Amino acid sequence: MKILKLLKKPITYFLLVLLCFLCGCQDNTAVISAPDAMGEFEFTVMKAGQADAIILKTQTKSVIIDLGEKDDGDEISEFLKEENISEVDYIFITHYDKDHVGGFPEVMENITAKNIIVPDYEGTSDEYQELVKTVSEKNLTVTRLSEDTSLVIDDVLFEVSVPKKQFYAQGDNDYSLVISVTHGENTFLFAGDAEKERLSEVLSEFGRQYDFLKVPHHGKHNGNTKRLINTVKPEYAVITDSEKNPASEKTISLLQSQGTEFYSTKDGNVSVVSDGKKILVKQ
């Protein structure tokens, strides 16, 4: 694991101490098995337009995957307050598009975060620069992942896949961190905005059946969408789309062909609860 701290200059970093002892983080060089489920694991995929904001809770810890657009910051902060979350153990920013990182500054005005994990590349968006500024002003700890990493948080295994190339034709989307989560017998795949090239990498690492899929890139169809859905065969799926920018009909048809029970955040928040054996999805 490459652990780095973001300094005042946007592209300047220095080596920081390893954090493997925090929150059950394990050595990423070891093969880690998922622990037995001892309690519930739950998460909410928020309605945030065509954007990602996912709030996860293990038995004693809180995790966030992406923070929506700039205008979503207030709503995400209010949701965290309602959930009595004032400190988050891990924030994963899958990539630096505005619809995944835009709400970061506002949310960080309202909570504290022990660890912020990002992909190892330089963003170009204004929202990325705002992230850099916030990290510098608040002296936050940032982990830029350059190799695949596994974390055990309470009774939940998080396996994080990093992009394998220095350059992708599709830009930021294919730099997405993709996160495989195991809770007892239940498995979940959070695919960021991965497009064709990145999905080839993901399928080589996580090419198996999953109970739940956060459909990549808001349900847009690409050359590997069919392969992904036919491989994962999810029982449940969530698409983070909007009325203005709905998911591709091709993607929806692929989910239907697998008998997947799928939900769209354009219809509201989607809540998922796992007890380690069964999964309950509500909207």
BELTADA-V183700 format. One record per residue. N is the residue number from 1. RES is the residue in one small letter. OMEGA is omega as a letter, one per 30 degrees, with the letter a starting at -180 (999 if undefined). BURIAL is + if it has 9 or more other C-alpha atoms within 8 Angstrom, else -. D_CENTER is the distance of its C-alpha to the mean C-alpha in Angstrom with 2 decimals. Layout:
N&RES&OMEGA&BURIAL&D_CENTER  N&RES&OMEGA&BURIAL&D_CENTER
//
This chain:
1&m&l&-&17.68  2&k&a&-&18.48  3&i&a&+&18.42  4&l&l&+&19.49  5&k&a&+&20.29  6&l&l&+&20.19  7&l&a&+&23.76  8&k&l&-&25.50  9&k&a&-&25.82  10&p&a&+&22.61  11&i&a&-&22.93  12&t&a&-&24.63  13&y&l&-&23.15  14&f&a&-&24.90  15&l&l&-&24.26  16&l&a&-&23.41  17&v&l&-&23.93  18&l&a&-&21.73  19&l&a&-&19.59  20&c&l&-&19.67  21&f&a&-&21.66  22&l&l&-&19.22  23&c&l&-&17.52  24&g&l&+&18.45  25&c&a&+&16.80  26&q&l&+&18.72  27&d&a&-&20.38  28&n&l&+&18.26  29&t&a&-&21.58  30&a&l&-&22.33  31&v&a&-&21.63  32&i&l&-&19.91  33&s&l&-&20.48  34&a&l&+&18.63  35&p&l&+&20.81  36&d&l&-&22.66  37&a&a&+&21.14  38&m&a&-&23.08  39&g&a&-&21.62  40&e&l&+&19.09  41&f&a&+&15.30  42&e&l&+&14.05  43&f&l&+&11.34  44&t&l&+&11.80  45&v&a&+&10.28  46&m&l&+&12.39  47&k&a&+&15.01  48&a&a&+&14.47  49&g&l&+&16.36  50&q&a&+&14.80  51&a&a&+&11.63  52&d&l&+&8.13  53&a&a&+&8.17  54&i&a&+&7.04  55&i&a&+&9.31  56&l&l&+&9.77  57&k&l&+&13.19  58&t&a&+&14.89  59&q&a&+&18.67  60&t&a&-&18.98  61&k&l&+&15.67  62&s&a&+&12.98  63&v&l&+&9.30  64&i&l&+&7.13  65&i&l&+&3.61  66&d&a&+&5.74  67&l&l&+&9.40  68&g&l&+&11.14  69&e&a&+&14.54  70&k&a&+&17.29  71&d&a&-&19.08  72&d&a&+&16.26  73&g&a&+&16.48  74&d&a&+&19.45  75&e&l&-&18.18  76&i&l&+&14.95  77&s&l&+&17.35  78&e&l&-&19.76  79&f&l&-&17.41  80&l&l&+&16.55  81&k&l&+&20.32  82&e&l&-&21.13  83&e&a&-&18.97  84&n&l&-&20.86  85&i&l&+&17.90  86&s&l&+&19.35  87&e&a&+&17.67  88&v&a&+&14.06  89&d&l&+&13.89  90&y&l&+&10.56  91&i&l&+&8.48  92&f&l&+&5.69  93&i&a&+&6.57  94&t&l&+&5.56  95&h&a&+&9.18  96&y&l&+&12.08  97&d&a&+&12.99  98&k&a&+&14.43  99&d&l&+&12.41  100&h&a&+&9.13  101&v&a&+&11.11  102&g&a&+&14.33  103&g&a&+&14.24  104&f&a&+&13.67  105&p&a&+&17.47  106&e&a&+&18.46  107&v&a&+&16.07  108&m&l&+&17.25  109&e&a&-&20.73  110&n&l&-&20.23  111&i&l&+&18.33  112&t&a&-&18.26  113&a&l&+&15.47  114&k&a&+&16.48  115&n&l&+&13.93  116&i&a&+&11.74  117&i&a&+&10.00  118&v&l&+&10.06  119&p&a&+&11.27  120&d&l&-&15.07  121&y&a&-&16.55  122&e&l&-&18.26  123&g&l&-&17.17  124&t&a&-&20.02  125&s&l&+&18.99  126&d&a&-&20.59  127&e&l&+&17.30  128&y&l&+&16.59  129&q&l&+&20.08  130&e&l&+&19.47  131&l&l&+&16.58  132&v&a&+&19.11  133&k&a&+&21.77  134&t&l&+&19.99  135&v&l&+&19.06  136&s&a&+&22.70  137&e&a&-&24.30  138&k&l&-&22.55  139&n&a&-&22.74  140&l&l&+&19.14  141&t&a&+&17.99  142&v&l&+&15.49  143&t&l&+&14.49  144&r&a&+&14.43  145&l&l&+&13.58  146&s&l&+&16.22  147&e&a&-&16.19  148&d&a&+&14.25  149&t&l&+&13.73  150&s&l&+&13.86  151&l&l&+&13.68  152&v&a&+&15.54  153&i&a&+&14.96  154&d&a&+&17.90  155&d&a&+&18.16  156&v&l&+&14.61  157&l&l&+&13.75  158&f&l&+&10.41  159&e&a&+&10.99  160&v&l&+&9.19  161&s&l&+&10.77  162&v&l&+&11.82  163&p&a&+&13.78  164&k&a&-&17.37  165&k&l&-&19.35  166&q&a&-&20.51  167&f&l&-&20.96  168&y&a&+&19.58  169&a&a&-&21.69  170&q&l&-&18.87  171&g&a&-&17.86  172&d&a&+&14.54  173&n&a&+&12.68  174&d&l&+&13.61  175&y&a&+&12.45  176&s&l&+&8.77  177&l&l&+&7.11  178&v&a&+&6.66  179&i&l&+&6.15  180&s&a&+&9.24  181&v&l&+&10.19  182&t&l&+&13.92  183&h&a&+&15.90  184&g&l&+&19.54  185&e&a&-&20.31  186&n&a&+&17.14  187&t&a&+&14.27  188&f&l&+&10.89  189&l&l&+&8.94  190&f&a&+&5.55  191&a&l&+&7.11  192&g&l&+&5.97  193&d&a&+&9.61  194&a&l&+&11.23  195&e&a&+&14.93  196&k&a&+&18.03  197&e&a&+&18.30  198&r&l&+&14.78  199&l&l&+&14.85  200&s&l&+&18.10  201&e&a&+&16.57  202&v&a&+&13.81  203&l&l&+&16.67  204&s&l&-&18.77  205&e&a&-&16.42  206&f&a&-&14.93  207&g&a&+&17.85  208&r&a&-&18.61  209&q&l&-&18.53  210&y&l&+&15.68  211&d&a&+&16.36  212&f&l&+&13.31  213&l&l&+&11.38  214&k&a&+&8.88  215&v&a&+&11.22  216&p&l&+&10.38  217&h&l&+&11.81  218&h&l&+&12.94  219&g&l&+&15.29  220&k&a&+&17.24  221&h&l&-&19.36  222&n&a&-&19.83  223&g&l&-&21.92  224&n&a&+&19.55  225&t&a&+&18.24  226&k&a&+&21.19  227&r&l&-&20.80  228&l&a&+&17.16  229&i&l&+&18.08  230&n&l&+&21.40  231&t&a&+&19.95  232&v&a&+&17.15  233&k&a&+&19.54  234&p&l&+&17.21  235&e&l&+&19.17  236&y&l&+&16.70  237&a&l&+&14.32  238&v&l&+&12.83  239&i&l&+&13.23  240&t&a&+&12.16  241&d&a&+&15.57  242&s&l&+&18.64  243&e&a&-&22.39  244&k&a&-&22.94  245&n&a&-&20.43  246&p&l&+&20.25  247&a&l&+&18.76  248&s&l&+&21.13  249&e&l&-&23.84  250&k&l&-&23.58  251&t&l&+&20.02  252&i&l&+&21.22  253&s&l&-&24.29  254&l&l&+&22.44  255&l&l&+&20.55  256&q&a&+&23.93  257&s&l&-&25.64  258&q&a&+&23.56  259&g&a&-&24.37  260&t&l&+&20.76  261&e&a&+&20.56  262&f&a&+&18.15  263&y&l&+&17.29  264&s&l&+&16.75  265&t&l&+&15.44  266&k&l&+&18.52  267&d&l&-&20.41  268&g&l&+&18.64  269&n&l&+&15.92  270&v&a&+&14.99  271&s&a&+&15.23  272&v&l&+&14.74  273&v&l&+&16.77  274&s&l&+&17.42  275&d&a&+&20.59  276&g&l&+&20.08  277&k&l&-&22.30  278&k&l&-&21.78  279&i&l&+&18.97  280&l&a&-&19.82  281&v&l&-&18.16  282&k&l&-&19.63  283&q&999&-&19.70
//
